């Protein structure tokens, strides 16, 4: 059966656009607001909302007529969690990482040119980095994204360079040559850092997680205020994060590449006997 040219495809995409429009800033939306925000005709938006409501993906308030996400979304999310070993296994590793470092820990995967934070564990520090499940950030300027890209196929890295490295702060690496050099450093030392590259006030450190085939499938790391997490502090925390990443990879049946294994062993050398390199 031919799929190309199927007239149902635009309708499906429109329905998905409507679902994705419900976020932290817009948890409930009226038909008029949704139509105006998305540029979708009221009649079309109403048809899609009506279909989504019948299937339980959105619910309509009897009080004011606004729409919000329905419980069926939670059912799909639960199925995804049940099927995704990285998420189901990673949560305990995140909790342990937050406990040992006191910082907000996160588990991230690469989706296109962005990093998606699929799980988060809050730390004990009163002042913390605000990271939420489902947040998306440009991969080239965050530690998790760089940790994954450093172990991704060359073609993937070239795609990033071809579209340009947008500067979000003065510290963002926007030069292709400098970015490749940074990825080489990440592979050598076994972890990636972000010190004010995405936001002036935020620092982070992350390590890659590998599958049973030795392919990078995500990254685990921590984030916090830059005033507390400078390059030296991040270097000291690297051992704990590399160790947690190695255990998570092992639980996934993962094979840690020799270069990454060597970097982990190097990180376990007492800090006083070697210098800690910064970002």
DOKE-437942 format. One record per residue (C-alpha): residue number from 1; residue in three letters; x, y, z. Coordinates in Angstrom, 3 decimals, always signed. Layout:
// residues N
+-----+-----+----------+----------+----------+
!   i !  aa !        X !        Y !        Z !
+-----+-----+----------+----------+----------+
! NUM ! ALA !        X !        Y !        Z !
...
+-----+-----+----------+----------+----------+
This chain:
// residues 279
+-----+-----+----------+----------+----------+
!   i !  aa !        X !        Y !        Z !
+-----+-----+----------+----------+----------+
!   1 ! UNK !   +0.000 !   +0.000 !   +0.000 !
!   2 ! UNK !   +1.421 !   +3.391 !   -0.948 !
!   3 ! UNK !   +1.865 !   +5.879 !   +1.880 !
!   4 ! UNK !   +3.301 !   +8.828 !   -0.030 !
!   5 ! UNK !   +0.643 !  +11.396 !   -0.845 !
!   6 ! UNK !   -1.782 !   +9.988 !   +1.715 !
!   7 ! UNK !   -4.155 !  +12.900 !   +2.522 !
!   8 ! UNK !   -4.387 !  +11.717 !   +6.131 !
!   9 ! UNK !   -0.736 !  +12.619 !   +6.828 !
!  10 ! UNK !   -1.287 !  +16.412 !   +7.195 !
!  11 ! UNK !   -4.162 !  +15.765 !   +9.599 !
!  12 ! UNK !   -1.987 !  +13.470 !  +11.710 !
!  13 ! UNK !   +0.793 !  +16.054 !  +11.837 !
!  14 ! UNK !   -1.711 !  +18.735 !  +12.811 !
!  15 ! UNK !   -3.046 !  +16.587 !  +15.641 !
!  16 ! UNK !   +0.499 !  +15.965 !  +16.907 !
!  17 ! UNK !   +1.246 !  +19.696 !  +16.731 !
!  18 ! UNK !   -1.786 !  +20.336 !  +18.901 !
!  19 ! UNK !   -0.683 !  +17.735 !  +21.460 !
!  20 ! UNK !   +2.832 !  +19.172 !  +21.580 !
!  21 ! UNK !   +1.468 !  +22.669 !  +22.217 !
!  22 ! UNK !   +0.447 !  +21.720 !  +25.762 !
!  23 ! UNK !   +3.468 !  +22.626 !  +27.864 !
!  24 ! UNK !   +4.353 !  +24.149 !  +31.243 !
!  25 ! UNK !   +3.293 !  +27.607 !  +30.054 !
!  26 ! UNK !   +0.121 !  +26.378 !  +28.354 !
!  27 ! UNK !   -1.254 !  +23.420 !  +30.375 !
!  28 ! UNK !   -4.823 !  +24.387 !  +29.453 !
!  29 ! UNK !   -5.897 !  +26.152 !  +26.263 !
!  30 ! UNK !   -9.137 !  +27.382 !  +24.795 !
!  31 ! UNK !  -10.018 !  +26.596 !  +21.193 !
!  32 ! UNK !   -9.496 !  +30.255 !  +20.228 !
!  33 ! UNK !   -6.103 !  +30.516 !  +21.953 !
!  34 ! UNK !   -4.874 !  +27.263 !  +20.463 !
!  35 ! UNK !   -6.032 !  +28.231 !  +16.981 !
!  36 ! UNK !   -4.320 !  +31.612 !  +17.223 !
!  37 ! UNK !   -1.035 !  +30.291 !  +18.684 !
!  38 ! UNK !   -0.650 !  +27.490 !  +16.147 !
!  39 ! UNK !   -2.087 !  +29.260 !  +13.134 !
!  40 ! UNK !   -4.666 !  +26.510 !  +12.645 !
!  41 ! UNK !   -8.194 !  +27.379 !  +11.511 !
!  42 ! UNK !  -10.761 !  +27.036 !  +14.308 !
!  43 ! UNK !  -12.800 !  +24.465 !  +12.426 !
!  44 ! UNK !   -9.747 !  +22.298 !  +11.789 !
!  45 ! UNK !   -8.482 !  +22.689 !  +15.372 !
!  46 ! UNK !  -11.919 !  +21.740 !  +16.701 !
!  47 ! UNK !  -12.088 !  +18.583 !  +14.576 !
!  48 ! UNK !   -8.667 !  +17.484 !  +15.783 !
!  49 ! UNK !   -9.410 !  +18.287 !  +19.414 !
!  50 ! UNK !  -12.701 !  +16.430 !  +19.204 !
!  51 ! UNK !  -10.963 !  +13.323 !  +17.827 !
!  52 ! UNK !   -8.207 !  +13.532 !  +20.456 !
!  53 ! UNK !  -10.799 !  +13.951 !  +23.200 !
!  54 ! UNK !  -12.697 !  +10.858 !  +22.075 !
!  55 ! UNK !   -9.484 !   +8.830 !  +22.288 !
!  56 ! UNK !   -8.576 !  +10.239 !  +25.696 !
!  57 ! UNK !   -5.486 !  +12.182 !  +24.628 !
!  58 ! UNK !   -7.029 !  +15.504 !  +25.626 !
!  59 ! UNK !   -9.785 !  +16.372 !  +28.053 !
!  60 ! UNK !  -12.218 !  +19.294 !  +27.962 !
!  61 ! UNK !  -13.054 !  +21.234 !  +31.115 !
!  62 ! UNK !  -16.736 !  +21.343 !  +31.940 !
!  63 ! UNK !  -16.119 !  +24.585 !  +33.810 !
!  64 ! UNK !  -14.521 !  +26.842 !  +31.207 !
!  65 ! UNK !  -14.283 !  +24.722 !  +28.048 !
!  66 ! UNK !  -10.474 !  +24.709 !  +27.925 !
!  67 ! UNK !   -8.535 !  +21.668 !  +26.778 !
!  68 ! UNK !   -5.655 !  +19.921 !  +28.542 !
!  69 ! UNK !   -3.763 !  +16.659 !  +28.136 !
!  70 ! UNK !   -5.704 !  +13.488 !  +28.918 !
!  71 ! UNK !   -4.755 !  +10.388 !  +30.867 !
!  72 ! UNK !   -4.122 !   +8.409 !  +27.668 !
!  73 ! UNK !   -0.870 !  +10.361 !  +27.280 !
!  74 ! UNK !   +0.285 !   +8.919 !  +30.604 !
!  75 ! UNK !   -0.522 !   +5.408 !  +29.407 !
!  76 ! UNK !   +1.676 !   +5.892 !  +26.339 !
!  77 ! UNK !   +4.464 !   +7.324 !  +28.473 !
!  78 ! UNK !   +4.263 !   +4.298 !  +30.787 !
!  79 ! UNK !   +4.526 !   +1.924 !  +27.829 !
!  80 ! UNK !   +7.567 !   +3.819 !  +26.586 !
!  81 ! UNK !   +9.213 !   +3.609 !  +30.015 !
!  82 ! UNK !   +8.502 !   -0.115 !  +30.233 !
!  83 ! UNK !  +10.130 !   -0.709 !  +26.847 !
!  84 ! UNK !  +13.110 !   +1.603 !  +27.286 !
!  85 ! UNK !  +15.835 !   -0.125 !  +29.298 !
!  86 ! UNK !  +17.955 !   +3.006 !  +29.522 !
!  87 ! UNK !  +15.177 !   +4.779 !  +31.397 !
!  88 ! UNK !  +14.038 !   +1.891 !  +33.558 !
!  89 ! UNK !  +17.574 !   +1.007 !  +34.625 !
!  90 ! UNK !  +18.943 !   +4.536 !  +34.702 !
!  91 ! UNK !  +16.690 !   +5.959 !  +37.430 !
!  92 ! UNK !  +18.525 !   +4.203 !  +40.263 !
!  93 ! UNK !  +21.865 !   +5.411 !  +38.903 !
!  94 ! UNK !  +20.567 !   +8.980 !  +38.795 !
!  95 ! UNK !  +19.400 !   +8.767 !  +42.392 !
!  96 ! UNK !  +22.802 !   +7.478 !  +43.484 !
!  97 ! UNK !  +24.602 !  +10.201 !  +41.525 !
!  98 ! UNK !  +22.496 !  +12.937 !  +43.121 !
!  99 ! UNK !  +23.079 !  +11.432 !  +46.554 !
! 100 ! UNK !  +26.866 !  +11.294 !  +46.178 !
! 101 ! UNK !  +27.308 !  +14.705 !  +44.526 !
! 102 ! UNK !  +24.388 !  +16.667 !  +45.993 !
! 103 ! UNK !  +23.665 !  +18.044 !  +42.512 !
! 104 ! UNK !  +20.781 !  +17.622 !  +40.087 !
! 105 ! UNK !  +21.547 !  +14.614 !  +37.897 !
! 106 ! UNK !  +20.100 !  +13.869 !  +34.489 !
! 107 ! UNK !  +19.878 !  +11.197 !  +31.832 !
! 108 ! UNK !  +19.825 !  +12.436 !  +28.253 !
! 109 ! UNK !  +19.527 !  +11.090 !  +24.722 !
! 110 ! UNK !  +20.193 !  +12.664 !  +21.339 !
! 111 ! UNK !  +17.174 !  +13.401 !  +19.152 !
! 112 ! UNK !  +18.139 !  +15.030 !  +15.874 !
! 113 ! UNK !  +20.236 !  +18.068 !  +16.736 !
! 114 ! UNK !  +18.917 !  +18.346 !  +20.286 !
! 115 ! UNK !  +19.446 !  +16.637 !  +23.596 !
! 116 ! UNK !  +16.310 !  +15.469 !  +25.403 !
! 117 ! UNK !  +16.461 !  +15.011 !  +29.171 !
! 118 ! UNK !  +14.492 !  +11.811 !  +29.666 !
! 119 ! UNK !  +14.964 !  +11.522 !  +33.435 !
! 120 ! UNK !  +16.045 !  +13.858 !  +36.240 !
! 121 ! UNK !  +16.901 !  +13.389 !  +39.921 !
! 122 ! UNK !  +17.012 !  +16.460 !  +42.145 !
! 123 ! UNK !  +20.039 !  +17.037 !  +44.374 !
! 124 ! UNK !  +20.202 !  +18.179 !  +47.993 !
! 125 ! UNK !  +21.672 !  +21.617 !  +47.279 !
! 126 ! UNK !  +19.324 !  +24.511 !  +48.020 !
! 127 ! UNK !  +20.398 !  +26.360 !  +44.871 !
! 128 ! UNK !  +20.147 !  +23.954 !  +41.942 !
! 129 ! UNK !  +20.044 !  +23.864 !  +38.179 !
! 130 ! UNK !  +16.472 !  +23.660 !  +36.897 !
! 131 ! UNK !  +16.236 !  +20.674 !  +34.564 !
! 132 ! UNK !  +12.934 !  +18.964 !  +33.789 !
! 133 ! UNK !  +12.024 !  +15.729 !  +32.037 !
! 134 ! UNK !  +11.352 !  +16.402 !  +28.398 !
! 135 ! UNK !  +13.480 !  +19.555 !  +28.183 !
! 136 ! UNK !  +15.244 !  +19.955 !  +24.851 !
! 137 ! UNK !  +18.491 !  +21.869 !  +24.352 !
! 138 ! UNK !  +20.924 !  +22.318 !  +21.480 !
! 139 ! UNK !  +23.333 !  +19.398 !  +21.730 !
! 140 ! UNK !  +26.503 !  +21.284 !  +20.803 !
! 141 ! UNK !  +26.454 !  +23.541 !  +23.866 !
! 142 ! UNK !  +25.542 !  +21.161 !  +26.712 !
! 143 ! UNK !  +27.701 !  +18.513 !  +28.380 !
! 144 ! UNK !  +25.377 !  +15.594 !  +27.633 !
! 145 ! UNK !  +25.147 !  +16.484 !  +23.964 !
! 146 ! UNK !  +28.897 !  +16.804 !  +23.590 !
! 147 ! UNK !  +29.491 !  +13.531 !  +25.471 !
! 148 ! UNK !  +27.213 !  +11.739 !  +23.014 !
! 149 ! UNK !  +28.573 !  +13.490 !  +19.921 !
! 150 ! UNK !  +32.166 !  +12.698 !  +20.918 !
! 151 ! UNK !  +31.335 !   +8.998 !  +20.477 !
! 152 ! UNK !  +28.912 !   +9.339 !  +17.554 !
! 153 ! UNK !  +29.716 !   +8.471 !  +13.928 !
! 154 ! UNK !  +31.705 !  +11.113 !  +12.071 !
! 155 ! UNK !  +28.760 !  +11.665 !   +9.706 !
! 156 ! UNK !  +26.592 !  +12.792 !  +12.603 !
! 157 ! UNK !  +29.173 !  +15.319 !  +13.765 !
! 158 ! UNK !  +29.535 !  +16.626 !  +10.208 !
! 159 ! UNK !  +25.772 !  +17.214 !  +10.092 !
! 160 ! UNK !  +26.063 !  +19.435 !  +13.158 !
! 161 ! UNK !  +28.937 !  +21.384 !  +11.672 !
! 162 ! UNK !  +27.135 !  +21.785 !   +8.332 !
! 163 ! UNK !  +24.129 !  +23.484 !   +9.934 !
! 164 ! UNK !  +26.300 !  +25.822 !  +12.015 !
! 165 ! UNK !  +27.057 !  +26.038 !  +15.731 !
! 166 ! UNK !  +24.879 !  +28.816 !  +17.109 !
! 167 ! UNK !  +26.382 !  +30.856 !  +19.943 !
! 168 ! UNK !  +24.098 !  +31.081 !  +22.971 !
! 169 ! UNK !  +26.693 !  +32.745 !  +25.204 !
! 170 ! UNK !  +30.218 !  +34.138 !  +24.674 !
! 171 ! UNK !  +31.518 !  +30.759 !  +25.925 !
! 172 ! UNK !  +29.671 !  +28.639 !  +23.346 !
! 173 ! UNK !  +32.050 !  +26.862 !  +20.982 !
! 174 ! UNK !  +30.973 !  +28.065 !  +17.536 !
! 175 ! UNK !  +34.123 !  +27.319 !  +15.510 !
! 176 ! UNK !  +34.005 !  +23.918 !  +13.743 !
! 177 ! UNK !  +37.723 !  +23.367 !  +14.328 !
! 178 ! UNK !  +37.456 !  +24.223 !  +18.023 !
! 179 ! UNK !  +34.407 !  +21.989 !  +18.355 !
! 180 ! UNK !  +36.192 !  +18.994 !  +16.818 !
! 181 ! UNK !  +39.161 !  +19.643 !  +19.128 !
! 182 ! UNK !  +36.786 !  +19.686 !  +22.106 !
! 183 ! UNK !  +35.259 !  +16.356 !  +21.051 !
! 184 ! UNK !  +38.725 !  +14.850 !  +20.785 !
! 185 ! UNK !  +39.496 !  +16.051 !  +24.328 !
! 186 ! UNK !  +36.234 !  +14.560 !  +25.567 !
! 187 ! UNK !  +37.099 !  +11.163 !  +24.094 !
! 188 ! UNK !  +40.564 !  +11.358 !  +25.643 !
! 189 ! UNK !  +39.540 !  +12.279 !  +29.185 !
! 190 ! UNK !  +36.218 !  +10.409 !  +29.202 !
! 191 ! UNK !  +33.787 !  +13.214 !  +30.079 !
! 192 ! UNK !  +32.342 !  +16.428 !  +28.675 !
! 193 ! UNK !  +31.830 !  +19.743 !  +30.426 !
! 194 ! UNK !  +29.713 !  +22.806 !  +29.818 !
! 195 ! UNK !  +30.802 !  +25.860 !  +31.765 !
! 196 ! UNK !  +28.512 !  +28.686 !  +30.725 !
! 197 ! UNK !  +28.215 !  +27.480 !  +27.119 !
! 198 ! UNK !  +24.421 !  +27.157 !  +27.170 !
! 199 ! UNK !  +23.664 !  +29.659 !  +29.929 !
! 200 ! UNK !  +26.146 !  +31.976 !  +31.612 !
! 201 ! UNK !  +25.093 !  +30.798 !  +35.069 !
! 202 ! UNK !  +25.052 !  +27.013 !  +34.524 !
! 203 ! UNK !  +27.787 !  +24.380 !  +34.514 !
! 204 ! UNK !  +27.479 !  +20.660 !  +33.818 !
! 205 ! UNK !  +29.489 !  +17.503 !  +33.356 !
! 206 ! UNK !  +28.371 !  +14.303 !  +31.600 !
! 207 ! UNK !  +29.692 !  +10.904 !  +30.524 !
! 208 ! UNK !  +28.525 !   +8.681 !  +27.661 !
! 209 ! UNK !  +26.501 !   +5.504 !  +28.162 !
! 210 ! UNK !  +27.024 !   +2.551 !  +25.797 !
! 211 ! UNK !  +24.920 !   -0.327 !  +24.467 !
! 212 ! UNK !  +25.862 !   -3.991 !  +24.167 !
! 213 ! UNK !  +27.218 !   -3.212 !  +20.688 !
! 214 ! UNK !  +29.493 !   -0.495 !  +22.022 !
! 215 ! UNK !  +27.363 !   +2.296 !  +20.529 !
! 216 ! UNK !  +26.650 !   +5.436 !  +22.532 !
! 217 ! UNK !  +22.958 !   +5.488 !  +23.549 !
! 218 ! UNK !  +22.862 !   +8.456 !  +25.909 !
! 219 ! UNK !  +24.689 !  +10.349 !  +28.612 !
! 220 ! UNK !  +24.462 !  +10.680 !  +32.380 !
! 221 ! UNK !  +25.639 !  +13.755 !  +34.241 !
! 222 ! UNK !  +24.996 !  +16.565 !  +36.690 !
! 223 ! UNK !  +24.312 !  +20.286 !  +36.389 !
! 224 ! UNK !  +24.406 !  +23.186 !  +38.799 !
! 225 ! UNK !  +25.274 !  +26.867 !  +39.284 !
! 226 ! UNK !  +28.499 !  +27.916 !  +37.616 !
! 227 ! UNK !  +29.625 !  +29.703 !  +40.793 !
! 228 ! UNK !  +29.684 !  +26.349 !  +42.583 !
! 229 ! UNK !  +30.730 !  +24.120 !  +39.703 !
! 230 ! UNK !  +33.869 !  +25.575 !  +38.191 !
! 231 ! UNK !  +36.301 !  +23.604 !  +36.034 !
! 232 ! UNK !  +38.316 !  +22.370 !  +39.019 !
! 233 ! UNK !  +35.230 !  +21.162 !  +40.913 !
! 234 ! UNK !  +33.877 !  +19.441 !  +37.818 !
! 235 ! UNK !  +37.227 !  +17.696 !  +37.426 !
! 236 ! UNK !  +36.997 !  +16.391 !  +40.976 !
! 237 ! UNK !  +33.444 !  +15.136 !  +40.347 !
! 238 ! UNK !  +34.416 !  +13.405 !  +37.098 !
! 239 ! UNK !  +35.406 !  +10.151 !  +38.821 !
! 240 ! UNK !  +31.980 !   +9.684 !  +40.420 !
! 241 ! UNK !  +30.176 !  +10.379 !  +37.154 !
! 242 ! UNK !  +32.438 !   +8.171 !  +35.054 !
! 243 ! UNK !  +31.990 !   +5.348 !  +37.547 !
! 244 ! UNK !  +28.201 !   +5.710 !  +37.457 !
! 245 ! UNK !  +28.194 !   +5.822 !  +33.654 !
! 246 ! UNK !  +30.302 !   +2.666 !  +33.514 !
! 247 ! UNK !  +27.931 !   +0.831 !  +35.872 !
! 248 ! UNK !  +24.892 !   +1.965 !  +33.900 !
! 249 ! UNK !  +26.501 !   +0.777 !  +30.649 !
! 250 ! UNK !  +27.280 !   -2.563 !  +32.311 !
! 251 ! UNK !  +23.672 !   -2.928 !  +33.499 !
! 252 ! UNK !  +22.570 !   -2.366 !  +29.907 !
! 253 ! UNK !  +24.972 !   -5.058 !  +28.765 !
! 254 ! UNK !  +27.076 !   -2.296 !  +27.307 !
! 255 ! UNK !  +30.643 !   -2.511 !  +26.096 !
! 256 ! UNK !  +32.745 !   +0.479 !  +27.112 !
! 257 ! UNK !  +35.226 !   +1.312 !  +24.302 !
! 258 ! UNK !  +38.919 !   +0.851 !  +25.235 !
! 259 ! UNK !  +39.687 !   +4.580 !  +25.055 !
! 260 ! UNK !  +36.784 !   +5.355 !  +27.401 !
! 261 ! UNK !  +37.867 !   +2.570 !  +29.761 !
! 262 ! UNK !  +41.392 !   +4.023 !  +29.831 !
! 263 ! UNK !  +39.989 !   +7.454 !  +30.661 !
! 264 ! UNK !  +37.975 !   +5.987 !  +33.555 !
! 265 ! UNK !  +41.061 !   +4.280 !  +34.962 !
! 266 ! UNK !  +43.039 !   +7.498 !  +34.604 !
! 267 ! UNK !  +40.355 !   +9.413 !  +36.505 !
! 268 ! UNK !  +40.760 !   +7.048 !  +39.442 !
! 269 ! UNK !  +44.381 !   +8.124 !  +39.979 !
! 270 ! UNK !  +44.576 !  +10.282 !  +43.158 !
! 271 ! UNK !  +43.963 !  +13.908 !  +42.216 !
! 272 ! UNK !  +47.081 !  +15.197 !  +43.956 !
! 273 ! UNK !  +49.279 !  +13.221 !  +41.554 !
! 274 ! UNK !  +47.884 !  +14.807 !  +38.386 !
! 275 ! UNK !  +46.446 !  +18.062 !  +37.097 !
! 276 ! UNK !  +42.718 !  +18.406 !  +36.458 !
! 277 ! UNK !  +41.967 !  +19.746 !  +33.000 !
! 278 ! UNK !  +39.129 !  +22.208 !  +32.568 !
! 279 ! UNK !  +36.526 !  +22.663 !  +29.853 !
+-----+-----+----------+----------+----------+
